[in-house]
Amino acid sequence: MVKALEAVRPLTMAEMREARERIAGSIVRTPLVRLDLGPQFPDIRLKLENLQSTNSYKLRGAVNAVAMLSEAERQLGVWTISAGNAGQGIAFAARKAGVPCTVVAIETAPAAKLERMRALGAKLVTVSYEAAWRALGDRSYPGVSGTFVHPFDDQNFIAGHSTMGFEILEDAPDTVAVIAAIGGGGLITGVGSALKALKPGIQVWGAEPETAAPAALSLSMGSPQVFKDWKASFVDGAGGQSLFPRMWERLKPVVDGCVVVSLEDTQRAMRLLADKARIVAEGAGSLSLAAALTGKVGKGPIVAVVSGGNIDLQKFCDLIASAAAY
């Protein structure tokens, strides 16, 4: 079942505060730690969302979105579309609610993500990236039924992500900029909404890989764009083929800019996180640090959201082993 689309509107403070209370028993209030790299680098703090029980920030939105469904909607079962992180979050929330879950999963997703979704009780329907992206726009996929929970274009999903913004400013009120990876745009819209409401002068920046940067292109053009040179990469959790028009309307009031980083700089950020902070971050989870290290967001204090750590261990080891050191 696909719910009628609600008109795009800003998150209210009440929605964000209620979401925080609603999900408190299911998520980790993740730590914010300083990455001390020396005076030649920006002042960077890491928001470690890779430490959620599903190793991704998506748990926040998924728990809130499933909790906000009616009993009738939940009883139909839930389904979503995911490269892995949203699917894990929805599967977790569905299992907690005692309802079945199906995930239309991208077939090239890391095995660690696919295995975790199955372990959480999700039925997987694996498809190509292109088919999954089309299904995100259509909000349907042949043969899959139940109540659809969009992994980013959903008011309640986004409200769940906003809860991170409260934590950031409670732990680091001197923050002048926050950077988060952009895939569909739900993370940065949620976090940015809370940050701008609490501290209007704060800067909110997106980060995308050079192989998939529709948000940066859209911001430069002033309208939602298709990224025609899209290429698959190890940064599988960020960088879509396009920026959906509804997400453009959601994010443009709260995003100040977007930094496009190379795959090489993303690998270097992954290695730096492992070497200096002993943090395992997937490609998308390392984009924010890579963007902060470009200097384009200033000297800080900057909070880089480490959005996830779901990556096959051998692939992680290979990527950081081949990355150049800073």
Contacts in CASP RR format, 6 or more apart in sequence:
PFRMAT RR
TARGET T0000
AUTHOR 0000-0000-0000
METHOD contacts of the structure
MODEL  1
MVKALEAVRPLTMAEMREARERIAGSIVRTPLVRLDLGPQFPDIRLKLEN
LQSTNSYKLRGAVNAVAMLSEAERQLGVWTISAGNAGQGIAFAARKAGVP
CTVVAIETAPAAKLERMRALGAKLVTVSYEAAWRALGDRSYPGVSGTFVH
PFDDQNFIAGHSTMGFEILEDAPDTVAVIAAIGGGGLITGVGSALKALKP
GIQVWGAEPETAAPAALSLSMGSPQVFKDWKASFVDGAGGQSLFPRMWER
LKPVVDGCVVVSLEDTQRAMRLLADKARIVAEGAGSLSLAAALTGKVGKG
PIVAVVSGGNIDLQKFCDLIASAAAY
1 73 0 8 1.000
1 76 0 8 1.000
1 145 0 8 1.000
1 146 0 8 1.000
1 147 0 8 1.000
1 148 0 8 1.000
2 139 0 8 1.000
2 140 0 8 1.000
2 148 0 8 1.000
3 73 0 8 1.000
3 147 0 8 1.000
3 148 0 8 1.000
5 246 0 8 1.000
6 155 0 8 1.000
8 246 0 8 1.000
8 249 0 8 1.000
8 250 0 8 1.000
9 155 0 8 1.000
10 193 0 8 1.000
10 253 0 8 1.000
11 155 0 8 1.000
11 158 0 8 1.000
11 159 0 8 1.000
11 162 0 8 1.000
11 190 0 8 1.000
11 193 0 8 1.000
11 194 0 8 1.000
13 197 0 8 1.000
15 155 0 8 1.000
15 159 0 8 1.000
15 162 0 8 1.000
16 159 0 8 1.000
16 160 0 8 1.000
16 162 0 8 1.000
16 163 0 8 1.000
16 166 0 8 1.000
16 193 0 8 1.000
16 194 0 8 1.000
16 197 0 8 1.000
18 159 0 8 1.000
19 61 0 8 1.000
19 64 0 8 1.000
19 156 0 8 1.000
19 159 0 8 1.000
19 160 0 8 1.000
19 162 0 8 1.000
19 163 0 8 1.000
20 160 0 8 1.000
20 162 0 8 1.000
20 163 0 8 1.000
20 166 0 8 1.000
22 63 0 8 1.000
22 64 0 8 1.000
22 67 0 8 1.000
22 68 0 8 1.000
23 60 0 8 1.000
23 61 0 8 1.000
23 63 0 8 1.000
23 64 0 8 1.000
23 67 0 8 1.000
23 160 0 8 1.000
23 163 0 8 1.000
26 59 0 8 1.000
26 63 0 8 1.000
26 92 0 8 1.000
26 93 0 8 1.000
26 96 0 8 1.000
27 52 0 8 1.000
27 53 0 8 1.000
27 59 0 8 1.000
27 60 0 8 1.000
27 63 0 8 1.000
27 163 0 8 1.000
28 51 0 8 1.000
28 52 0 8 1.000
28 53 0 8 1.000
29 167 0 8 1.000
30 47 0 8 1.000
30 48 0 8 1.000
30 49 0 8 1.000
30 51 0 8 1.000
30 52 0 8 1.000
30 164 0 8 1.000
30 167 0 8 1.000
31 48 0 8 1.000
31 51 0 8 1.000
31 171 0 8 1.000
32 45 0 8 1.000
32 46 0 8 1.000
32 47 0 8 1.000
32 48 0 8 1.000
32 167 0 8 1.000
32 168 0 8 1.000
32 171 0 8 1.000
32 172 0 8 1.000
32 303 0 8 1.000
33 45 0 8 1.000
33 46 0 8 1.000
33 48 0 8 1.000
33 277 0 8 1.000
34 43 0 8 1.000
34 44 0 8 1.000
34 45 0 8 1.000
34 46 0 8 1.000
35 44 0 8 1.000
35 45 0 8 1.000
35 46 0 8 1.000
35 272 0 8 1.000
35 276 0 8 1.000
35 277 0 8 1.000
35 289 0 8 1.000
35 304 0 8 1.000
36 276 0 8 1.000
37 44 0 8 1.000
37 272 0 8 1.000
37 276 0 8 1.000
37 326 0 8 1.000
41 293 0 8 1.000
42 292 0 8 1.000
42 293 0 8 1.000
42 295 0 8 1.000
42 297 0 8 1.000
42 298 0 8 1.000
42 299 0 8 1.000
42 300 0 8 1.000
42 302 0 8 1.000
43 299 0 8 1.000
43 300 0 8 1.000
43 301 0 8 1.000
43 302 0 8 1.000
44 289 0 8 1.000
44 292 0 8 1.000
44 293 0 8 1.000
44 300 0 8 1.000
44 301 0 8 1.000
44 302 0 8 1.000
44 303 0 8 1.000
44 304 0 8 1.000
45 172 0 8 1.000
45 175 0 8 1.000
45 301 0 8 1.000
45 302 0 8 1.000
45 303 0 8 1.000
45 304 0 8 1.000
46 273 0 8 1.000
46 277 0 8 1.000
46 279 0 8 1.000
46 289 0 8 1.000
46 303 0 8 1.000
46 304 0 8 1.000
46 306 0 8 1.000
47 164 0 8 1.000
47 167 0 8 1.000
47 168 0 8 1.000
47 303 0 8 1.000
47 304 0 8 1.000
47 305 0 8 1.000
47 306 0 8 1.000
48 279 0 8 1.000
48 306 0 8 1.000
49 56 0 8 1.000
49 57 0 8 1.000
49 164 0 8 1.000
49 305 0 8 1.000
49 306 0 8 1.000
49 307 0 8 1.000
49 308 0 8 1.000
50 56 0 8 1.000
50 279 0 8 1.000
50 280 0 8 1.000
50 281 0 8 1.000
50 282 0 8 1.000
50 285 0 8 1.000
50 306 0 8 1.000
50 307 0 8 1.000
50 308 0 8 1.000
50 309 0 8 1.000
52 59 0 8 1.000
52 60 0 8 1.000
52 308 0 8 1.000
53 59 0 8 1.000
53 92 0 8 1.000
54 85 0 8 1.000
54 88 0 8 1.000
54 89 0 8 1.000
54 92 0 8 1.000
54 116 0 8 1.000
54 120 0 8 1.000
54 310 0 8 1.000
55 85 0 8 1.000
55 88 0 8 1.000
55 116 0 8 1.000
55 308 0 8 1.000
55 309 0 8 1.000
55 310 0 8 1.000
56 85 0 8 1.000
56 88 0 8 1.000
56 89 0 8 1.000
56 307 0 8 1.000
56 308 0 8 1.000
56 309 0 8 1.000
56 310 0 8 1.000
57 85 0 8 1.000
57 161 0 8 1.000
57 164 0 8 1.000
57 187 0 8 1.000
57 305 0 8 1.000
57 307 0 8 1.000
57 308 0 8 1.000
58 85 0 8 1.000
58 86 0 8 1.000
58 87 0 8 1.000
58 88 0 8 1.000
58 89 0 8 1.000
58 151 0 8 1.000
59 88 0 8 1.000
59 89 0 8 1.000
59 92 0 8 1.000
59 93 0 8 1.000
60 160 0 8 1.000
60 161 0 8 1.000
60 163 0 8 1.000
60 164 0 8 1.000
61 89 0 8 1.000
61 156 0 8 1.000
61 157 0 8 1.000
61 158 0 8 1.000
61 159 0 8 1.000
61 160 0 8 1.000
61 161 0 8 1.000
62 86 0 8 1.000
62 87 0 8 1.000
62 89 0 8 1.000
62 90 0 8 1.000
62 92 0 8 1.000
62 93 0 8 1.000
62 149 0 8 1.000
62 157 0 8 1.000
63 89 0 8 1.000
63 92 0 8 1.000
63 93 0 8 1.000
63 96 0 8 1.000
63 160 0 8 1.000
64 156 0 8 1.000
64 157 0 8 1.000
64 159 0 8 1.000
64 160 0 8 1.000
65 90 0 8 1.000
65 93 0 8 1.000
65 149 0 8 1.000
65 154 0 8 1.000
65 156 0 8 1.000
65 157 0 8 1.000
65 160 0 8 1.000
66 74 0 8 1.000
66 78 0 8 1.000
66 90 0 8 1.000
66 93 0 8 1.000
66 94 0 8 1.000
66 96 0 8 1.000
66 97 0 8 1.000
66 149 0 8 1.000
67 93 0 8 1.000
67 97 0 8 1.000
68 156 0 8 1.000
69 78 0 8 1.000
69 147 0 8 1.000
69 149 0 8 1.000
73 147 0 8 1.000
74 97 0 8 1.000
74 99 0 8 1.000
74 147 0 8 1.000
75 99 0 8 1.000
76 145 0 8 1.000
76 146 0 8 1.000
76 147 0 8 1.000
77 94 0 8 1.000
77 99 0 8 1.000
77 100 0 8 1.000
77 101 0 8 1.000
77 102 0 8 1.000
77 146 0 8 1.000
77 147 0 8 1.000
78 90 0 8 1.000
78 93 0 8 1.000
78 94 0 8 1.000
78 99 0 8 1.000
78 100 0 8 1.000
78 101 0 8 1.000
78 102 0 8 1.000
78 146 0 8 1.000
78 147 0 8 1.000
78 148 0 8 1.000
78 149 0 8 1.000
79 90 0 8 1.000
79 101 0 8 1.000
79 102 0 8 1.000
79 103 0 8 1.000
79 104 0 8 1.000
79 144 0 8 1.000
79 145 0 8 1.000
79 146 0 8 1.000
79 147 0 8 1.000
79 148 0 8 1.000
79 149 0 8 1.000
80 86 0 8 1.000
80 87 0 8 1.000
80 90 0 8 1.000
80 101 0 8 1.000
80 102 0 8 1.000
80 103 0 8 1.000
80 104 0 8 1.000
80 148 0 8 1.000
80 149 0 8 1.000
80 150 0 8 1.000
80 151 0 8 1.000
81 103 0 8 1.000
81 104 0 8 1.000
81 105 0 8 1.000
81 132 0 8 1.000
81 135 0 8 1.000
81 136 0 8 1.000
81 141 0 8 1.000
81 150 0 8 1.000
81 151 0 8 1.000
82 88 0 8 1.000
82 90 0 8 1.000
82 103 0 8 1.000
82 104 0 8 1.000
82 105 0 8 1.000
82 106 0 8 1.000
82 109 0 8 1.000
82 117 0 8 1.000
82 132 0 8 1.000
82 151 0 8 1.000
83 105 0 8 1.000
83 106 0 8 1.000
83 109 0 8 1.000
83 113 0 8 1.000
83 129 0 8 1.000
83 132 0 8 1.000
83 236 0 8 1.000
83 237 0 8 1.000
84 103 0 8 1.000
84 105 0 8 1.000
84 106 0 8 1.000
84 109 0 8 1.000
84 110 0 8 1.000
84 113 0 8 1.000
84 114 0 8 1.000
84 116 0 8 1.000
84 117 0 8 1.000
84 237 0 8 1.000
84 310 0 8 1.000
85 113 0 8 1.000
85 237 0 8 1.000
85 307 0 8 1.000
85 308 0 8 1.000
85 310 0 8 1.000
86 151 0 8 1.000
86 152 0 8 1.000
87 101 0 8 1.000
87 103 0 8 1.000
87 105 0 8 1.000
87 117 0 8 1.000
87 122 0 8 1.000
87 151 0 8 1.000
88 113 0 8 1.000
88 116 0 8 1.000
88 117 0 8 1.000
88 120 0 8 1.000
88 310 0 8 1.000
89 120 0 8 1.000
90 101 0 8 1.000
90 103 0 8 1.000
90 122 0 8 1.000
90 149 0 8 1.000
90 151 0 8 1.000
91 101 0 8 1.000
91 103 0 8 1.000
91 117 0 8 1.000
91 120 0 8 1.000
91 121 0 8 1.000
91 122 0 8 1.000
92 120 0 8 1.000
94 100 0 8 1.000
94 101 0 8 1.000
94 121 0 8 1.000
94 122 0 8 1.000
95 101 0 8 1.000
95 120 0 8 1.000
95 121 0 8 1.000
100 123 0 8 1.000
101 120 0 8 1.000
101 121 0 8 1.000
101 122 0 8 1.000
101 123 0 8 1.000
102 122 0 8 1.000
102 123 0 8 1.000
102 124 0 8 1.000
102 125 0 8 1.000
102 144 0 8 1.000
102 146 0 8 1.000
103 117 0 8 1.000
103 122 0 8 1.000
103 123 0 8 1.000
103 124 0 8 1.000
103 125 0 8 1.000
104 125 0 8 1.000
104 127 0 8 1.000
104 132 0 8 1.000
104 135 0 8 1.000
104 141 0 8 1.000
104 144 0 8 1.000
105 113 0 8 1.000
105 114 0 8 1.000
105 117 0 8 1.000
105 124 0 8 1.000
105 125 0 8 1.000
105 126 0 8 1.000
105 127 0 8 1.000
105 132 0 8 1.000
106 126 0 8 1.000
106 127 0 8 1.000
106 128 0 8 1.000
106 129 0 8 1.000
106 132 0 8 1.000
106 236 0 8 1.000
107 126 0 8 1.000
107 127 0 8 1.000
107 128 0 8 1.000
107 129 0 8 1.000
108 129 0 8 1.000
108 232 0 8 1.000
108 236 0 8 1.000
109 236 0 8 1.000
110 236 0 8 1.000
110 282 0 8 1.000
110 310 0 8 1.000
110 311 0 8 1.000
110 312 0 8 1.000
110 315 0 8 1.000
111 312 0 8 1.000
112 310 0 8 1.000
112 311 0 8 1.000
112 312 0 8 1.000
112 313 0 8 1.000
113 310 0 8 1.000
114 124 0 8 1.000
114 126 0 8 1.000
116 310 0 8 1.000
117 124 0 8 1.000
118 124 0 8 1.000
125 141 0 8 1.000
125 144 0 8 1.000
127 135 0 8 1.000
127 141 0 8 1.000
129 232 0 8 1.000
129 241 0 8 1.000
130 241 0 8 1.000
131 141 0 8 1.000
133 240 0 8 1.000
133 241 0 8 1.000
133 242 0 8 1.000
135 141 0 8 1.000
136 150 0 8 1.000
136 151 0 8 1.000
136 153 0 8 1.000
136 244 0 8 1.000
137 244 0 8 1.000
139 148 0 8 1.000
139 150 0 8 1.000
140 148 0 8 1.000
149 157 0 8 1.000
150 157 0 8 1.000
151 157 0 8 1.000
151 184 0 8 1.000
152 158 0 8 1.000
152 183 0 8 1.000
152 184 0 8 1.000
152 185 0 8 1.000
152 186 0 8 1.000
152 187 0 8 1.000
152 247 0 8 1.000
153 184 0 8 1.000
153 186 0 8 1.000
153 244 0 8 1.000
153 246 0 8 1.000
153 247 0 8 1.000
153 250 0 8 1.000
157 186 0 8 1.000
158 186 0 8 1.000
158 189 0 8 1.000
158 190 0 8 1.000
158 193 0 8 1.000
158 250 0 8 1.000
159 190 0 8 1.000
160 190 0 8 1.000
161 186 0 8 1.000
161 187 0 8 1.000
161 189 0 8 1.000
161 190 0 8 1.000
161 191 0 8 1.000
162 190 0 8 1.000
162 191 0 8 1.000
162 192 0 8 1.000
162 193 0 8 1.000
162 194 0 8 1.000
163 194 0 8 1.000
164 190 0 8 1.000
164 191 0 8 1.000
164 194 0 8 1.000
164 305 0 8 1.000
165 178 0 8 1.000
165 190 0 8 1.000
165 191 0 8 1.000
165 192 0 8 1.000
165 194 0 8 1.000
165 195 0 8 1.000
165 198 0 8 1.000
166 194 0 8 1.000
166 198 0 8 1.000
168 175 0 8 1.000
168 178 0 8 1.000
168 191 0 8 1.000
168 195 0 8 1.000
168 303 0 8 1.000
169 175 0 8 1.000
169 195 0 8 1.000
169 198 0 8 1.000
169 199 0 8 1.000
172 301 0 8 1.000
172 303 0 8 1.000
173 199 0 8 1.000
174 301 0 8 1.000
175 199 0 8 1.000
175 202 0 8 1.000
175 300 0 8 1.000
175 301 0 8 1.000
175 302 0 8 1.000
175 303 0 8 1.000
176 202 0 8 1.000
176 203 0 8 1.000
176 300 0 8 1.000
176 301 0 8 1.000
176 302 0 8 1.000
177 202 0 8 1.000
177 203 0 8 1.000
177 204 0 8 1.000
177 205 0 8 1.000
177 297 0 8 1.000
177 298 0 8 1.000
177 300 0 8 1.000
177 301 0 8 1.000
177 302 0 8 1.000
177 303 0 8 1.000
178 191 0 8 1.000
178 192 0 8 1.000
178 195 0 8 1.000
178 202 0 8 1.000
178 203 0 8 1.000
178 204 0 8 1.000
178 205 0 8 1.000
178 302 0 8 1.000
178 303 0 8 1.000
178 304 0 8 1.000
178 305 0 8 1.000
179 205 0 8 1.000
179 206 0 8 1.000
179 207 0 8 1.000
179 259 0 8 1.000
179 288 0 8 1.000
179 291 0 8 1.000
179 292 0 8 1.000
179 297 0 8 1.000
179 302 0 8 1.000
179 303 0 8 1.000
179 304 0 8 1.000
179 305 0 8 1.000
180 187 0 8 1.000
180 188 0 8 1.000
180 191 0 8 1.000
180 204 0 8 1.000
180 205 0 8 1.000
180 206 0 8 1.000
180 207 0 8 1.000
180 288 0 8 1.000
180 305 0 8 1.000
180 307 0 8 1.000
181 187 0 8 1.000
181 188 0 8 1.000
181 206 0 8 1.000
181 207 0 8 1.000
181 208 0 8 1.000
181 237 0 8 1.000
181 238 0 8 1.000
181 239 0 8 1.000
181 284 0 8 1.000
181 285 0 8 1.000
181 287 0 8 1.000
181 288 0 8 1.000
181 305 0 8 1.000
181 307 0 8 1.000
182 188 0 8 1.000
182 206 0 8 1.000
182 207 0 8 1.000
182 208 0 8 1.000
182 215 0 8 1.000
182 238 0 8 1.000
182 239 0 8 1.000
182 251 0 8 1.000
182 258 0 8 1.000
183 208 0 8 1.000
183 215 0 8 1.000
183 237 0 8 1.000
183 238 0 8 1.000
183 239 0 8 1.000
183 240 0 8 1.000
183 284 0 8 1.000
184 239 0 8 1.000
184 240 0 8 1.000
184 243 0 8 1.000
184 244 0 8 1.000
184 247 0 8 1.000
185 215 0 8 1.000
185 243 0 8 1.000
185 247 0 8 1.000
185 250 0 8 1.000
185 251 0 8 1.000
186 247 0 8 1.000
186 250 0 8 1.000
186 251 0 8 1.000
187 305 0 8 1.000
187 307 0 8 1.000
188 204 0 8 1.000
188 206 0 8 1.000
188 251 0 8 1.000
188 254 0 8 1.000
188 255 0 8 1.000
189 247 0 8 1.000
189 250 0 8 1.000
189 251 0 8 1.000
189 254 0 8 1.000
189 255 0 8 1.000
190 254 0 8 1.000
191 204 0 8 1.000
191 305 0 8 1.000
192 204 0 8 1.000
192 254 0 8 1.000
192 255 0 8 1.000
193 254 0 8 1.000
195 202 0 8 1.000
195 204 0 8 1.000
195 254 0 8 1.000
196 202 0 8 1.000
196 204 0 8 1.000
196 253 0 8 1.000
196 254 0 8 1.000
203 256 0 8 1.000
203 297 0 8 1.000
204 254 0 8 1.000
204 255 0 8 1.000
204 256 0 8 1.000
204 257 0 8 1.000
205 255 0 8 1.000
205 256 0 8 1.000
205 257 0 8 1.000
205 258 0 8 1.000
205 259 0 8 1.000
205 291 0 8 1.000
205 297 0 8 1.000
206 215 0 8 1.000
206 255 0 8 1.000
206 257 0 8 1.000
206 258 0 8 1.000
206 259 0 8 1.000
206 288 0 8 1.000
206 291 0 8 1.000
207 238 0 8 1.000
207 258 0 8 1.000
207 259 0 8 1.000
207 260 0 8 1.000
207 261 0 8 1.000
207 287 0 8 1.000
207 288 0 8 1.000
207 290 0 8 1.000
207 291 0 8 1.000
208 214 0 8 1.000
208 215 0 8 1.000
208 216 0 8 1.000
208 238 0 8 1.000
208 239 0 8 1.000
208 258 0 8 1.000
208 259 0 8 1.000
208 260 0 8 1.000
208 261 0 8 1.000
208 287 0 8 1.000
209 233 0 8 1.000
209 235 0 8 1.000
209 238 0 8 1.000
209 239 0 8 1.000
209 260 0 8 1.000
209 261 0 8 1.000
209 262 0 8 1.000
209 263 0 8 1.000
209 266 0 8 1.000
209 287 0 8 1.000
210 260 0 8 1.000
210 261 0 8 1.000
210 262 0 8 1.000
210 263 0 8 1.000
211 229 0 8 1.000
211 230 0 8 1.000
211 231 0 8 1.000
211 232 0 8 1.000
211 233 0 8 1.000
211 235 0 8 1.000
211 239 0 8 1.000
211 263 0 8 1.000
212 227 0 8 1.000
212 230 0 8 1.000
212 231 0 8 1.000
212 233 0 8 1.000
212 235 0 8 1.000
212 238 0 8 1.000
212 239 0 8 1.000
212 240 0 8 1.000
212 241 0 8 1.000
213 227 0 8 1.000
213 239 0 8 1.000
213 258 0 8 1.000
213 260 0 8 1.000
214 224 0 8 1.000
214 225 0 8 1.000
214 226 0 8 1.000
214 227 0 8 1.000
214 230 0 8 1.000
214 239 0 8 1.000
214 240 0 8 1.000
214 241 0 8 1.000
214 242 0 8 1.000
214 243 0 8 1.000
215 239 0 8 1.000
215 243 0 8 1.000
215 251 0 8 1.000
215 255 0 8 1.000
215 258 0 8 1.000
216 257 0 8 1.000
216 258 0 8 1.000
216 259 0 8 1.000
216 260 0 8 1.000
217 225 0 8 1.000
217 227 0 8 1.000
217 243 0 8 1.000
218 224 0 8 1.000
218 225 0 8 1.000
218 243 0 8 1.000
218 248 0 8 1.000
219 252 0 8 1.000
219 255 0 8 1.000
219 257 0 8 1.000
219 258 0 8 1.000
222 252 0 8 1.000
223 248 0 8 1.000
224 242 0 8 1.000
224 243 0 8 1.000
224 244 0 8 1.000
224 245 0 8 1.000
224 247 0 8 1.000
224 248 0 8 1.000
225 242 0 8 1.000
225 243 0 8 1.000
226 241 0 8 1.000
226 242 0 8 1.000
227 239 0 8 1.000
227 240 0 8 1.000
227 241 0 8 1.000
227 242 0 8 1.000
230 239 0 8 1.000
230 240 0 8 1.000
230 241 0 8 1.000
233 263 0 8 1.000
234 263 0 8 1.000
234 283 0 8 1.000
234 311 0 8 1.000
234 315 0 8 1.000
234 319 0 8 1.000
235 263 0 8 1.000
235 266 0 8 1.000
235 282 0 8 1.000
235 283 0 8 1.000
235 284 0 8 1.000
235 287 0 8 1.000
236 282 0 8 1.000
236 283 0 8 1.000
236 284 0 8 1.000
237 282 0 8 1.000
237 283 0 8 1.000
237 284 0 8 1.000
238 283 0 8 1.000
238 284 0 8 1.000
238 285 0 8 1.000
238 287 0 8 1.000
238 307 0 8 1.000
239 284 0 8 1.000
259 291 0 8 1.000
259 294 0 8 1.000
259 296 0 8 1.000
259 297 0 8 1.000
261 269 0 8 1.000
261 287 0 8 1.000
261 290 0 8 1.000
261 291 0 8 1.000
261 294 0 8 1.000
264 323 0 8 1.000
264 324 0 8 1.000
265 290 0 8 1.000
265 293 0 8 1.000
265 294 0 8 1.000
266 283 0 8 1.000
266 286 0 8 1.000
266 287 0 8 1.000
266 290 0 8 1.000
267 286 0 8 1.000
267 319 0 8 1.000
267 320 0 8 1.000
267 322 0 8 1.000
267 323 0 8 1.000
268 290 0 8 1.000
268 323 0 8 1.000
268 324 0 8 1.000
268 325 0 8 1.000
268 326 0 8 1.000
269 281 0 8 1.000
269 286 0 8 1.000
269 287 0 8 1.000
269 289 0 8 1.000
269 290 0 8 1.000
269 293 0 8 1.000
270 281 0 8 1.000
270 282 0 8 1.000
270 283 0 8 1.000
270 286 0 8 1.000
270 316 0 8 1.000
270 319 0 8 1.000
270 320 0 8 1.000
270 323 0 8 1.000
271 319 0 8 1.000
271 320 0 8 1.000
271 323 0 8 1.000
271 325 0 8 1.000
272 289 0 8 1.000
272 293 0 8 1.000
272 325 0 8 1.000
272 326 0 8 1.000
273 279 0 8 1.000
273 280 0 8 1.000
273 281 0 8 1.000
273 286 0 8 1.000
273 289 0 8 1.000
273 306 0 8 1.000
274 280 0 8 1.000
274 281 0 8 1.000
274 320 0 8 1.000
275 320 0 8 1.000
275 325 0 8 1.000
279 306 0 8 1.000
280 309 0 8 1.000
280 311 0 8 1.000
280 316 0 8 1.000
281 289 0 8 1.000
281 306 0 8 1.000
281 308 0 8 1.000
281 309 0 8 1.000
281 311 0 8 1.000
282 308 0 8 1.000
282 309 0 8 1.000
282 310 0 8 1.000
282 311 0 8 1.000
282 316 0 8 1.000
283 311 0 8 1.000
284 307 0 8 1.000
284 308 0 8 1.000
285 305 0 8 1.000
285 306 0 8 1.000
285 307 0 8 1.000
285 308 0 8 1.000
285 309 0 8 1.000
286 306 0 8 1.000
288 304 0 8 1.000
288 305 0 8 1.000
288 306 0 8 1.000
288 307 0 8 1.000
289 304 0 8 1.000
289 306 0 8 1.000
291 297 0 8 1.000
291 304 0 8 1.000
292 302 0 8 1.000
292 304 0 8 1.000
293 326 0 8 1.000
END
